[in-house]
Amino acid sequence: MSAFVRTATAADDPALAALWRRCFVAPHLSDLHALDPERHRHTFVAENPEGDGIDAVVVYVPRLIRDAAGTPQRVGGIGSVATRPEARGKGLIRLLLAAAERTMTAEQCAWSLLFTGTPGVYRSSGWQEFGSTYTEGALAAPAGPGAFPVRAATPRDAVEVAALHHAYNAGRPLSSLRAPEDWAVRVPAWYGPVERSLVAVDPASGALTGWIVAQYAGDRVEVREFAGADACLGVLFAAVGARGRAAGLTRARVRVPGGPGVTAALPALLADARQVTEHTGMARPLHATAASVRATVTAPGAVHWYGDSF
């Protein structure tokens, strides 16, 4: 007997949460799932043919993402993909992706986006990889004081940080438009408490001029996001490096799109910077042309910030 593919219902919520707990160390997935008021009809499940639970799940997350011209388009994010270990190898995810593709197309998504370290199943379902780059190297030596004071962010900075993010990404391909609920739930879910990020302050006006998010992974500190003026990026990089060294880390990785300002600031964090290309992003045209989707994901400065993960 084959699996029964259907959309989820509210009654499935406990089973979905249990499946995600089993497959991921990500307790926030249920909270992210709850952000979409249409989540149940955007959630596709393969019910066990024996009737004793859910074997697999794929979630379609509607998002507004800027195209190559900076224009927001409705995009179908694919996330929270999970299969019970006992049910793997049966083609369940392909069935669920086909169901998600039909709904995304019906709901006028221009294209679909996902990120994965296991592209095979998605490639065979019509998604194609695209490259992105990051910069990494050993932590640089401590730097002297900069022109902008740097401190930990606080909840009181929320409005200014959101404004910095919006201005910095206003025309940036592949970036998401964040709604208040994204700042309240999605961003903290992926970045942690607000005080783990840093802000740079204009010494004259007291206004925020920059915001940076860095997380620790193994022996390195990883810069996940930046927004603000290039002039303050060097002091923020230096502060990230100082925190990393204090935590016993020796290396850093920077996921900020390149440009003259970023290139000039990198020596404040990295002693021997080198670029690395990876292919974890995948896209599938729906109503948009393949050429327009490719133009978006490969555009100069294109970035999909980690804090917008599905």
DRENSE-759619 format. One line per 3 residues: number of its first residue (from 1); their letters; for each residue x, y, z of N, C-alpha, C. Coordinates in nm, 2 decimals. Atoms other than C-alpha are relative to their C-alpha. Example, Ala and Ser with C-alpha at 12.3 -4.5 7.8 and 13.67 -1.06 7.14 Angstrom:
1	as	0.09:-0.12:0.00:1.23:-0.45:0.78:0.09:0.12:0.00 | -0.09:-0.11:0.00:1.37:-0.11:0.71:-0.08:0.11:0.08
END
This chain:
1	msa	0.08:-0.12:0.00:0.00:0.00:0.00:0.09:0.12:0.00 | -0.08:-0.12:0.00:0.14:0.34:-0.09:-0.05:0.10:0.10 | 0.03:-0.10:-0.10:0.15:0.64:0.14:-0.11:0.09:-0.06
4	fvr	0.11:-0.09:0.03:-0.15:0.88:0.14:0.05:0.14:0.02 | -0.04:-0.13:0.00:-0.05:1.23:0.05:-0.11:0.10:0.01 | 0.11:-0.10:-0.02:-0.26:1.52:0.18:0.06:0.12:0.07
7	tat	-0.04:-0.12:-0.08:-0.25:1.86:0.34:-0.02:-0.03:0.14 | 0.01:0.02:-0.14:-0.21:1.89:0.71:-0.13:0.06:0.06 | 0.11:-0.06:-0.07:-0.48:1.97:0.96:0.05:0.04:0.14
10	aad	-0.04:-0.04:-0.14:-0.46:2.13:1.31:0.02:-0.12:0.09 | -0.02:0.12:-0.08:-0.49:1.78:1.45:0.13:-0.07:-0.02 | -0.14:0.06:0.03:-0.15:1.69:1.29:0.11:0.08:0.07
13	dpa	-0.10:-0.08:-0.05:0.03:1.96:1.48:0.09:-0.08:0.10 | -0.09:0.08:-0.09:0.16:1.73:1.77:0.09:-0.10:-0.08 | -0.08:0.09:0.07:0.27:1.47:1.52:0.11:0.07:-0.08
16	laa	-0.10:-0.08:0.07:0.45:1.73:1.31:0.11:0.04:0.09 | -0.10:-0.04:-0.09:0.63:1.87:1.61:0.09:-0.12:0.05 | -0.07:0.12:-0.04:0.73:1.52:1.72:0.10:-0.05:-0.11
19	lwr	-0.09:0.04:0.11:0.87:1.44:1.37:0.12:0.10:-0.02 | -0.11:-0.09:0.01:1.07:1.76:1.36:0.10:-0.01:0.11 | -0.09:0.02:-0.11:1.21:1.70:1.70:0.09:-0.12:-0.02
22	rcf	-0.08:0.13:0.02:1.32:1.35:1.59:0.10:0.03:-0.11 | -0.09:-0.01:0.11:1.48:1.47:1.27:0.10:0.12:0.01 | -0.08:-0.12:-0.01:1.63:1.81:1.37:0.02:0.04:0.15
25	vap	-0.03:-0.07:-0.13:1.79:1.99:1.67:-0.04:0.14:-0.03 | 0.06:-0.13:0.04:1.56:2.29:1.60:-0.13:0.01:0.07 | 0.12:-0.01:-0.07:1.30:2.34:1.87:-0.10:0.11:-0.04
28	hls	0.08:-0.12:0.04:1.18:2.66:1.70:-0.08:-0.03:-0.12 | 0.07:0.02:0.12:1.04:2.49:1.39:-0.15:0.01:0.01 | 0.14:-0.01:-0.02:0.69:2.47:1.53:-0.04:0.15:0.01
31	dlh	0.03:-0.14:-0.01:0.70:2.84:1.61:0.01:0.07:-0.13 | -0.01:-0.06:0.13:0.81:2.93:1.26:-0.12:-0.05:-0.08 | 0.11:0.06:0.07:0.54:2.70:1.12:-0.13:0.08:0.03
34	ald	0.12:-0.08:-0.05:0.28:2.90:1.32:-0.01:0.14:-0.06 | 0.00:-0.14:0.05:0.38:3.23:1.15:-0.10:0.01:-0.12 | 0.08:0.00:0.12:0.18:3.13:0.83:-0.15:-0.03:0.04
37	per	0.14:0.03:-0.03:-0.20:3.17:0.89:-0.06:-0.11:-0.08 | 0.05:0.10:0.09:-0.25:2.93:0.60:0.09:-0.13:0.01 | -0.11:0.11:-0.01:0.01:2.68:0.73:-0.05:-0.14:-0.03
40	hrh	0.05:0.14:0.02:-0.21:2.37:0.72:-0.02:-0.03:-0.15 | 0.01:0.04:0.15:-0.29:2.39:0.35:0.13:0.03:-0.07 | -0.13:-0.01:0.05:0.07:2.48:0.29:0.10:-0.11:0.05
43	tfv	-0.08:0.11:-0.06:0.19:2.17:0.47:-0.05:-0.13:-0.06 | 0.04:0.12:0.07:0.20:1.85:0.28:0.06:-0.12:0.07 | -0.05:0.11:-0.08:0.23:1.52:0.46:-0.03:-0.13:-0.07
46	aen	0.02:0.14:0.05:0.26:1.15:0.37:-0.04:-0.08:0.12 | 0.06:0.08:-0.11:0.04:0.95:0.60:0.04:-0.14:-0.01 | -0.04:0.14:0.01:0.17:0.61:0.69:-0.12:-0.09:-0.04
49	peg	0.11:0.08:0.05:-0.03:0.35:0.50:-0.07:-0.09:0.10 | 0.06:0.08:-0.11:-0.09:0.15:0.82:-0.08:0.09:0.09 | 0.09:-0.09:-0.08:-0.26:0.46:0.96:0.05:0.03:0.14
52	dgi	-0.06:-0.02:-0.13:-0.02:0.50:1.25:0.09:0.12:0.01 | -0.08:-0.13:-0.01:0.12:0.85:1.19:0.04:0.05:-0.13 | -0.05:-0.07:0.11:0.30:1.08:0.95:0.14:-0.05:-0.03
55	dav	-0.13:0.05:0.04:0.60:0.94:0.76:0.09:0.12:-0.05 | -0.08:-0.11:0.06:0.71:1.27:0.59:-0.07:0.13:-0.01 | 0.07:-0.13:0.01:0.64:1.64:0.56:0.09:0.09:-0.08
58	vvy	-0.06:-0.11:0.07:0.72:1.93:0.33:-0.08:0.12:0.02 | 0.08:-0.13:-0.02:0.62:2.29:0.41:0.04:0.10:-0.10 | -0.01:-0.11:0.09:0.57:2.56:0.16:-0.02:0.13:0.08
61	vpr	0.01:-0.13:-0.07:0.64:2.91:0.31:-0.01:0.11:-0.10 | 0.01:-0.12:0.09:0.51:3.21:0.11:0.08:0.11:0.05 | -0.08:-0.11:-0.05:0.76:3.49:0.12:0.01:0.11:-0.12
64	lir	-0.03:-0.11:0.10:0.82:3.83:-0.06:0.15:0.01:-0.01 | -0.15:-0.01:0.03:1.17:3.82:-0.21:0.03:0.08:-0.12 | -0.03:-0.09:0.10:1.33:4.08:-0.42:0.07:-0.07:-0.12
67	daa	-0.06:0.06:0.12:1.42:3.99:-0.78:0.12:0.08:-0.04 | -0.13:-0.06:0.04:1.72:4.10:-0.98:-0.01:0.15:-0.01 | 0.02:-0.14:0.01:1.57:4.45:-1.02:-0.04:0.06:0.13
70	gtp	0.04:-0.05:-0.13:1.49:4.48:-0.65:-0.15:0.00:0.03 | 0.15:0.00:-0.02:1.11:4.42:-0.70:-0.04:-0.12:0.08 | 0.05:0.12:-0.08:0.94:4.20:-0.44:-0.09:-0.09:-0.09
73	qrv	0.08:0.10:0.07:0.79:3.88:-0.59:-0.04:-0.10:0.10 | 0.04:0.11:-0.09:0.59:3.61:-0.42:0.08:-0.13:-0.04 | -0.09:0.12:0.02:0.83:3.31:-0.38:-0.05:-0.11:0.10
76	ggi	0.03:0.11:-0.09:0.76:2.97:-0.24:0.12:-0.06:0.06 | -0.11:0.06:-0.07:1.01:2.88:0.02:-0.03:-0.14:0.04 | 0.02:0.13:-0.04:1.05:2.51:0.09:0.09:-0.03:0.12
79	gsv	-0.08:0.02:-0.12:1.15:2.41:0.44:-0.07:-0.10:0.09 | 0.05:0.10:-0.10:1.10:2.18:0.75:-0.03:-0.13:-0.07 | 0.02:0.13:0.07:1.14:1.88:0.52:0.06:-0.11:0.09
82	atr	-0.04:0.11:-0.09:1.16:1.56:0.72:-0.07:-0.13:-0.03 | 0.05:0.13:0.03:1.11:1.19:0.68:0.04:-0.09:0.12 | -0.03:0.10:-0.10:1.09:0.92:0.95:0.11:-0.09:-0.05
85	pea	-0.11:0.09:0.05:1.41:0.71:0.93:-0.05:-0.13:-0.06 | 0.06:0.13:0.05:1.20:0.40:0.88:-0.06:0.01:-0.13 | 0.07:-0.02:0.13:1.03:0.55:0.58:0.08:0.06:-0.11
88	rgk	-0.09:-0.07:0.10:1.33:0.69:0.39:0.02:-0.10:-0.12 | -0.03:0.08:0.12:1.41:0.57:0.04:-0.13:-0.04:-0.08 | 0.13:0.04:0.06:1.04:0.54:-0.07:-0.05:0.11:-0.10
91	gli	0.04:-0.11:0.09:1.02:0.86:-0.28:-0.11:0.09:0.06 | 0.11:-0.08:-0.06:0.79:1.03:-0.03:0.02:0.15:-0.02 | -0.03:-0.14:0.01:0.96:1.37:-0.05:-0.03:0.05:-0.15
94	rll	0.04:-0.04:0.14:0.92:1.37:-0.43:-0.15:0.02:-0.02 | 0.14:-0.01:0.00:0.55:1.31:-0.39:-0.05:0.13:0.06 | 0.04:-0.12:-0.07:0.52:1.60:-0.14:0.05:0.12:-0.07
97	laa	-0.05:-0.12:0.07:0.73:1.84:-0.35:-0.09:0.02:-0.12 | 0.09:-0.02:0.12:0.50:1.77:-0.65:-0.13:0.07:0.05 | 0.12:-0.06:-0.05:0.20:1.86:-0.43:0.02:0.15:0.04
100	aer	-0.03:-0.14:-0.04:0.37:2.17:-0.30:0.01:0.09:-0.13 | -0.01:-0.08:0.13:0.46:2.28:-0.66:-0.13:0.03:-0.06 | 0.13:-0.03:0.05:0.10:2.26:-0.76:-0.07:0.11:0.07
103	tmt	0.06:-0.11:-0.08:-0.02:2.48:-0.47:0.08:0.13:-0.02 | -0.08:-0.12:0.02:0.27:2.73:-0.52:-0.04:0.06:-0.13 | 0.04:-0.05:0.13:0.18:2.76:-0.89:-0.14:0.06:0.01
106	aeq	0.13:-0.05:-0.01:-0.19:2.80:-0.81:-0.01:0.13:0.08 | 0.00:-0.12:-0.08:-0.11:3.07:-0.56:0.10:0.11:-0.06 | -0.07:-0.11:0.08:0.09:3.27:-0.82:0.14:0.03:0.05
109	caw	-0.14:-0.02:-0.03:0.44:3.21:-0.68:0.08:0.01:-0.13 | -0.09:-0.02:0.11:0.70:3.34:-0.93:0.09:-0.12:-0.02 | -0.10:0.11:0.00:0.95:3.07:-0.83:0.01:-0.05:0.14
112	sll	-0.01:0.06:-0.13:1.05:2.85:-0.55:0.15:0.00:0.04 | -0.14:-0.01:-0.06:1.36:2.86:-0.32:0.02:-0.09:0.11 | -0.03:0.08:-0.12:1.52:2.62:-0.08:0.15:0.00:0.02
115	ftg	-0.14:0.01:-0.03:1.86:2.56:0.09:0.02:-0.14:0.06 | -0.02:0.14:-0.04:2.00:2.21:0.14:0.14:-0.04:-0.02 | -0.13:0.07:0.02:2.31:2.00:0.18:-0.01:-0.13:-0.07
118	tpg	0.03:0.12:0.08:2.14:1.71:0.00:-0.08:0.03:-0.12 | 0.07:-0.06:0.11:2.04:1.84:-0.34:-0.07:-0.11:-0.09 | 0.05:0.10:0.09:1.96:1.50:-0.51:-0.15:0.00:-0.02
121	vyr	0.15:0.01:0.01:1.59:1.47:-0.43:-0.06:0.12:-0.06 | 0.06:-0.12:0.06:1.52:1.83:-0.52:0.04:0.02:-0.14 | -0.04:-0.01:0.14:1.72:1.83:-0.84:-0.09:-0.09:-0.09
124	ssg	0.08:0.08:0.08:1.52:1.54:-0.97:-0.15:0.05:0.00 | 0.14:-0.06:0.00:1.20:1.74:-0.88:0.00:0.14:-0.07 | 0.01:-0.12:0.08:1.30:2.04:-1.09:0.07:0.12:0.06
127	wqe	-0.07:-0.11:-0.06:1.50:2.26:-0.85:0.15:-0.01:-0.05 | -0.14:-0.01:0.05:1.85:2.37:-0.97:0.09:0.08:0.10 | -0.09:-0.06:-0.09:2.15:2.46:-0.76:0.05:0.14:-0.06
130	fgs	-0.07:-0.12:0.04:2.31:2.81:-0.77:0.11:0.02:0.11 | -0.12:-0.02:-0.08:2.64:2.92:-0.62:-0.02:0.13:0.08 | -0.02:-0.12:-0.08:2.71:3.17:-0.34:0.14:-0.01:0.06
133	tyt	-0.13:0.00:-0.06:3.03:3.28:-0.18:0.00:0.05:0.14 | -0.03:-0.06:-0.13:3.16:3.35:0.16:0.15:0.02:0.01 | -0.14:-0.03:-0.02:3.50:3.47:0.29:0.04:-0.05:0.14
136	ega	-0.05:0.06:-0.13:3.70:3.29:0.56:0.15:0.02:0.02 | -0.15:-0.01:-0.03:4.04:3.30:0.73:0.02:0.00:0.15 | -0.03:0.00:-0.14:4.22:3.32:1.06:-0.04:0.14:0.06
139	laa	0.04:-0.13:-0.07:4.11:3.59:1.31:0.12:0.09:0.00 | -0.10:-0.10:0.00:4.31:3.91:1.27:0.05:0.04:0.14 | -0.05:-0.05:-0.13:4.52:4.06:1.55:-0.10:0.11:0.05
142	pag	0.09:-0.10:-0.06:4.33:4.30:1.79:0.03:0.14:-0.07 | -0.01:-0.14:0.06:4.27:4.65:1.64:-0.02:0.10:0.11 | 0.03:-0.12:-0.09:4.27:4.99:1.81:-0.14:0.04:0.00
145	pga	0.14:-0.06:0.00:3.96:5.19:1.89:-0.04:0.06:-0.13 | 0.05:-0.06:0.13:3.75:5.29:1.59:-0.08:0.13:0.02 | 0.07:-0.13:-0.01:3.55:5.60:1.51:-0.14:-0.02:0.05
148	fpv	0.14:0.02:-0.05:3.22:5.44:1.61:0.00:-0.09:0.12 | 0.02:0.09:-0.12:3.14:5.31:1.96:-0.09:-0.12:-0.04 | 0.07:0.13:0.02:3.02:4.94:1.95:-0.05:-0.05:0.13
151	raa	0.06:0.06:-0.12:2.79:4.78:2.20:-0.09:-0.11:-0.04 | 0.10:0.11:0.03:2.56:4.48:2.23:-0.14:0.07:-0.02 | 0.14:-0.05:0.03:2.21:4.54:2.09:-0.09:-0.03:0.11
154	tpr	0.11:0.02:-0.11:1.91:4.57:2.32:-0.13:0.00:-0.07 | 0.13:-0.01:0.05:1.54:4.53:2.27:-0.04:0.14:-0.04 | 0.04:-0.14:0.03:1.51:4.91:2.26:0.05:0.04:-0.14
157	dav	-0.05:-0.04:0.13:1.71:4.91:1.93:-0.08:-0.06:-0.11 | 0.07:0.08:0.10:1.45:4.70:1.75:-0.05:0.09:-0.12 | 0.06:-0.08:0.11:1.29:4.98:1.55:0.12:0.05:-0.09
160	eva	-0.11:-0.05:0.08:1.63:5.13:1.44:0.07:-0.12:-0.08 | -0.06:0.12:0.07:1.77:4.78:1.35:-0.09:-0.03:-0.12 | 0.08:0.03:0.12:1.47:4.71:1.13:0.01:0.10:-0.11
163	alh	-0.02:-0.10:0.10:1.51:5.04:0.96:0.13:-0.01:-0.08 | -0.13:0.03:0.07:1.88:4.97:0.89:-0.01:-0.11:-0.09 | 0.02:0.12:0.09:1.79:4.63:0.75:-0.07:0.04:-0.12
166	hay	0.09:-0.03:0.12:1.52:4.77:0.52:0.08:0.09:-0.09 | -0.08:-0.09:0.09:1.75:5.05:0.39:0.11:-0.07:-0.07 | -0.12:0.07:0.05:2.05:4.82:0.34:-0.04:-0.09:-0.11
169	nag	0.05:0.10:0.09:1.84:4.57:0.15:-0.10:0.04:-0.10 | 0.11:-0.06:0.07:1.60:4.80:-0.03:0.00:-0.05:-0.15 | -0.01:0.04:0.14:1.72:4.70:-0.38:0.08:-0.13:-0.02
172	rpl	-0.09:0.12:0.01:1.91:4.38:-0.30:-0.07:-0.12:-0.04 | 0.06:0.12:0.05:1.83:4.08:-0.51:0.01:-0.12:0.11 | 0.01:0.12:-0.08:1.73:3.76:-0.32:-0.03:0.03:0.15
175	ssl	0.03:-0.03:-0.14:1.67:3.94:0.01:-0.15:0.01:0.02 | 0.15:0.00:-0.03:1.33:3.91:0.19:-0.05:0.13:0.06 | 0.07:-0.11:-0.07:1.09:4.17:0.30:-0.04:-0.05:0.13
178	rap	0.04:0.05:-0.14:1.06:4.12:0.68:-0.12:0.08:0.05 | 0.11:-0.05:-0.06:0.73:4.17:0.84:0.02:0.01:0.15 | -0.02:-0.01:-0.15:0.69:4.26:1.22:0.01:-0.14:0.06
181	edw	0.00:0.13:-0.06:0.62:3.89:1.29:0.13:-0.07:-0.03 | -0.13:0.06:0.03:0.95:3.79:1.12:0.10:0.05:0.11 | -0.09:-0.06:-0.10:1.14:4.03:1.36:-0.03:-0.06:0.14
184	avr	0.04:0.05:-0.14:0.94:3.89:1.66:0.03:-0.14:0.01 | -0.02:0.15:-0.01:0.98:3.52:1.58:0.11:-0.06:-0.09 | -0.09:0.06:0.09:1.18:3.43:1.27:0.15:0.04:0.03
187	vpa	-0.14:-0.04:-0.02:1.49:3.64:1.33:0.06:-0.05:0.13 | -0.05:0.05:-0.12:1.53:3.55:1.70:0.02:-0.15:0.00 | -0.01:0.15:0.00:1.47:3.18:1.62:0.14:-0.04:-0.07
190	wyg	-0.13:0.03:0.06:1.78:3.18:1.39:0.12:0.06:0.05 | -0.12:-0.08:-0.05:2.00:3.44:1.55:0.01:0.00:0.16 | -0.01:0.00:-0.14:1.92:3.40:1.92:-0.04:0.13:0.06
193	pve	0.04:-0.12:-0.07:1.86:3.67:2.18:0.07:0.12:-0.07 | -0.04:-0.12:0.07:1.90:4.03:2.05:0.14:0.04:0.05 | -0.13:-0.05:-0.05:2.20:4.10:2.28:0.12:-0.08:-0.06
196	rsl	-0.11:0.07:0.07:2.41:3.85:2.08:0.05:0.07:-0.12 | -0.04:-0.08:0.11:2.42:4.10:1.80:0.06:0.13:0.05 | -0.07:-0.12:-0.04:2.62:4.42:1.80:-0.05:0.11:-0.09
199	vav	0.04:-0.12:0.08:2.54:4.77:1.69:0.12:0.11:0.01 | -0.10:-0.11:0.00:2.77:5.07:1.60:-0.09:0.13:0.01 | 0.08:-0.12:-0.03:2.66:5.41:1.72:0.07:0.12:-0.05
202	dpa	-0.06:-0.12:0.05:2.72:5.75:1.56:0.03:0.08:0.13 | -0.04:-0.07:-0.12:2.92:5.94:1.83:-0.07:0.14:0.02 | 0.06:-0.13:0.00:2.76:6.27:1.74:-0.15:0.00:0.03
205	sga	0.14:0.00:-0.01:2.39:6.19:1.71:-0.06:-0.11:0.09 | 0.05:0.11:-0.08:2.36:5.86:1.90:-0.08:-0.10:-0.07 | 0.08:0.09:0.09:2.18:5.70:1.61:0.08:-0.12:-0.04
208	ltg	-0.07:0.12:0.04:2.26:5.35:1.51:0.05:0.01:-0.15 | -0.05:-0.01:0.13:2.48:5.33:1.20:0.03:-0.14:-0.06 | -0.02:0.14:0.05:2.53:4.95:1.18:-0.04:-0.10:0.10
211	wiv	0.05:0.12:-0.08:2.41:4.61:1.30:0.06:-0.12:-0.06 | -0.06:0.12:0.05:2.59:4.28:1.28:-0.03:-0.12:0.09 | 0.03:0.13:-0.07:2.51:3.92:1.38:0.11:-0.10:-0.03
214	aqy	-0.10:0.11:0.01:2.77:3.66:1.45:-0.03:-0.11:0.09 | 0.03:0.12:-0.08:2.74:3.31:1.58:0.13:-0.09:0.00 | -0.11:0.08:-0.01:2.99:3.05:1.69:-0.03:-0.14:-0.05
217	agd	0.02:0.13:0.05:3.04:2.72:1.51:0.14:-0.07:0.00 | -0.13:0.06:-0.01:3.33:2.49:1.61:0.11:0.09:0.04 | -0.12:-0.09:-0.04:3.66:2.69:1.61:-0.02:0.13:-0.06
220	rve	0.01:-0.13:0.07:3.52:2.98:1.42:-0.13:0.08:0.04 | 0.11:-0.09:-0.02:3.29:3.28:1.45:-0.05:0.03:-0.14 | 0.06:-0.02:0.13:3.05:3.32:1.16:-0.09:0.12:0.00
223	vre	0.08:-0.12:0.02:2.91:3.66:1.05:-0.11:-0.04:-0.09 | 0.12:0.04:0.07:2.55:3.59:0.95:-0.07:0.11:-0.08 | 0.08:-0.11:0.07:2.42:3.94:0.86:0.06:0.13:0.05
226	fag	-0.04:-0.14:-0.02:2.51:4.30:0.84:-0.10:0.09:-0.06 | 0.08:-0.11:0.06:2.31:4.62:0.78:0.05:0.13:0.05 | -0.05:-0.13:-0.04:2.42:4.98:0.78:0.10:0.06:-0.09
229	ada	-0.10:-0.07:0.08:2.69:5.21:0.66:0.13:-0.07:-0.01 | -0.13:0.07:0.02:3.01:5.06:0.52:0.11:0.06:0.09 | -0.11:-0.07:-0.08:3.21:5.32:0.73:0.01:-0.06:0.14
232	clg	-0.01:0.06:-0.13:3.13:5.13:1.05:0.02:-0.15:0.00 | -0.02:0.14:0.01:3.18:4.78:0.92:0.13:-0.05:0.06 | -0.13:0.04:-0.06:3.55:4.77:1.02:0.00:-0.01:0.15
235	vlf	0.01:0.01:-0.15:3.48:4.85:1.39:-0.09:-0.11:0.04 | 0.09:0.12:-0.03:3.20:4.59:1.39:0.08:-0.13:-0.02 | -0.08:0.12:0.02:3.43:4.33:1.24:0.10:-0.02:0.11
238	aav	-0.10:0.00:-0.11:3.70:4.42:1.50:-0.07:-0.05:0.13 | 0.07:0.04:-0.12:3.44:4.38:1.78:-0.04:-0.15:0.00 | 0.03:0.14:0.02:3.33:4.04:1.64:0.12:-0.08:0.03
241	gar	-0.12:0.07:-0.02:3.69:3.93:1.63:0.04:0.00:0.15 | -0.04:0.00:-0.14:3.76:4.04:1.99:-0.09:-0.10:0.08 | 0.08:0.10:-0.07:3.46:3.84:2.11:0.03:-0.14:-0.03
244	gra	-0.04:0.14:0.04:3.57:3.54:1.91:0.12:-0.04:0.07 | -0.13:0.03:-0.06:3.92:3.55:2.05:-0.03:-0.03:0.15 | 0.03:0.02:-0.15:3.78:3.58:2.41:-0.07:-0.13:0.02
247	agl	0.07:0.13:-0.01:3.57:3.27:2.34:0.09:-0.12:-0.04 | -0.09:0.10:0.03:3.88:3.08:2.24:0.00:-0.04:-0.15 | 0.01:0.04:0.14:3.81:3.08:1.86:0.12:0.06:-0.07
250	tra	-0.12:-0.03:0.07:4.08:3.11:1.60:-0.03:0.05:-0.15 | 0.04:-0.02:0.13:3.89:3.15:1.27:-0.13:0.08:-0.02 | 0.12:-0.07:0.02:3.61:3.35:1.11:-0.05:-0.03:-0.14
253	rvr	0.06:0.01:0.13:3.37:3.32:0.82:-0.10:0.11:-0.02 | 0.08:-0.11:0.02:3.19:3.61:0.67:-0.10:-0.02:-0.12 | 0.10:0.02:0.10:2.86:3.58:0.48:-0.07:0.14:-0.03
256	vpg	0.05:-0.13:0.04:2.82:3.94:0.37:0.04:0.02:-0.14 | -0.03:-0.02:0.14:2.79:4.02:0.00:0.12:0.10:-0.02 | -0.12:-0.08:0.02:3.11:4.17:-0.14:-0.03:0.14:-0.05
259	gpg	0.01:-0.14:0.05:3.18:4.53:-0.24:0.12:0.07:0.05 | -0.12:-0.07:-0.05:3.45:4.79:-0.19:0.00:0.02:0.15 | 0.01:-0.02:-0.14:3.33:4.87:0.16:0.03:-0.13:0.08
262	vta	-0.02:0.12:-0.07:3.33:4.51:0.27:0.15:-0.04:-0.02 | -0.14:0.04:0.02:3.67:4.44:0.11:0.10:0.09:0.08 | -0.08:-0.09:-0.08:3.82:4.74:0.29:0.00:-0.03:0.15
265	alp	0.02:0.03:-0.14:3.68:4.63:0.62:0.05:-0.14:0.05 | -0.03:0.14:-0.04:3.77:4.26:0.61:0.13:-0.02:0.08 | -0.12:0.02:-0.08:4.13:4.30:0.74:-0.02:0.02:0.15
268	all	0.03:-0.02:-0.14:3.98:4.41:1.07:-0.04:-0.13:0.07 | 0.04:0.13:-0.05:3.85:4.05:1.11:0.08:-0.12:-0.04 | -0.07:0.12:0.06:4.05:3.82:0.88:0.14:0.03:-0.03
271	ada	-0.14:-0.02:0.03:4.42:3.79:0.86:0.04:-0.05:-0.14 | -0.04:0.06:0.13:4.43:3.58:0.54:-0.12:-0.04:-0.07 | 0.14:0.02:0.06:4.09:3.62:0.37:0.01:-0.08:-0.13
274	rqv	0.01:0.07:0.12:4.00:3.37:0.10:-0.15:-0.02:-0.03 | 0.14:0.02:0.04:3.67:3.33:-0.09:-0.02:-0.15:-0.03 | 0.04:0.14:0.02:3.49:3.00:-0.10:-0.14:0.00:-0.07
277	teh	0.13:0.01:0.06:3.20:2.91:-0.33:-0.07:-0.13:0.05 | 0.08:0.12:-0.03:2.92:2.67:-0.22:-0.13:0.00:-0.08 | 0.12:0.02:0.08:2.61:2.54:-0.38:-0.11:-0.06:0.08
280	tgm	0.10:0.05:-0.08:2.35:2.50:-0.11:-0.14:0.05:-0.04 | 0.13:-0.06:0.05:2.08:2.72:-0.27:-0.05:-0.07:-0.12 | 0.07:0.07:0.11:1.83:2.57:-0.51:-0.12:0.08:-0.04
283	arp	0.11:-0.07:0.04:1.57:2.74:-0.72:-0.08:-0.07:-0.11 | 0.08:0.06:0.10:1.28:2.63:-0.94:-0.10:0.10:-0.06 | 0.10:-0.10:0.05:1.09:2.86:-1.18:-0.14:-0.06:0.00
286	lha	0.14:0.04:0.01:0.71:2.85:-1.16:-0.07:0.09:-0.10 | 0.05:-0.10:0.10:0.55:3.16:-1.33:0.11:0.08:-0.06 | -0.11:-0.07:0.06:0.88:3.33:-1.38:0.08:-0.08:-0.10
289	taa	-0.08:0.07:0.10:1.11:3.24:-1.66:0.13:-0.05:0.07 | -0.12:0.06:-0.06:1.42:3.03:-1.58:0.11:0.11:-0.01 | -0.11:-0.10:0.02:1.64:3.32:-1.71:-0.02:0.11:0.11
292	svr	0.02:-0.10:-0.10:1.48:3.57:-1.47:0.04:-0.05:0.14 | -0.03:0.06:-0.13:1.52:3.34:-1.17:0.15:-0.01:0.01 | -0.15:0.01:-0.01:1.89:3.27:-1.26:0.06:0.14:0.01
295	atv	-0.05:-0.14:-0.02:1.94:3.65:-1.29:-0.01:0.05:0.14 | 0.02:-0.04:-0.14:1.81:3.70:-0.94:0.10:-0.07:0.09 | -0.09:0.07:-0.09:2.01:3.43:-0.77:0.15:0.02:-0.02
298	tap	-0.14:-0.02:0.04:2.33:3.52:-0.95:0.04:0.15:0.00 | -0.02:-0.14:0.01:2.30:3.90:-0.93:0.11:0.05:0.09 | -0.10:-0.05:-0.09:2.59:4.10:-0.78:-0.07:0.05:0.13
301	gav	0.06:-0.05:-0.13:2.52:4.16:-0.41:-0.12:-0.08:0.04 | 0.12:0.08:-0.04:2.24:3.90:-0.40:0.04:-0.08:0.13 | -0.02:0.08:-0.12:2.20:3.74:-0.06:-0.14:-0.03:0.06
304	hwy	0.12:0.04:-0.08:1.93:3.55:0.13:0.05:-0.02:0.15 | -0.05:0.01:-0.14:2.01:3.62:0.50:-0.04:-0.12:0.07 | 0.03:0.12:-0.08:2.02:3.33:0.74:-0.12:0.02:0.08
307	gds	0.11:-0.03:-0.09:1.77:3.50:0.96:-0.14:0.00:-0.07 | 0.12:0.02:0.08:1.51:3.46:0.68:-0.03:-0.14:-0.04 | 0.02:0.14:0.03:1.54:3.08:0.67:-0.14:-0.04:0.02
310	f	0.14:0.05:0.00:1.21:2.89:0.62:-0.02:-0.10:0.11
END
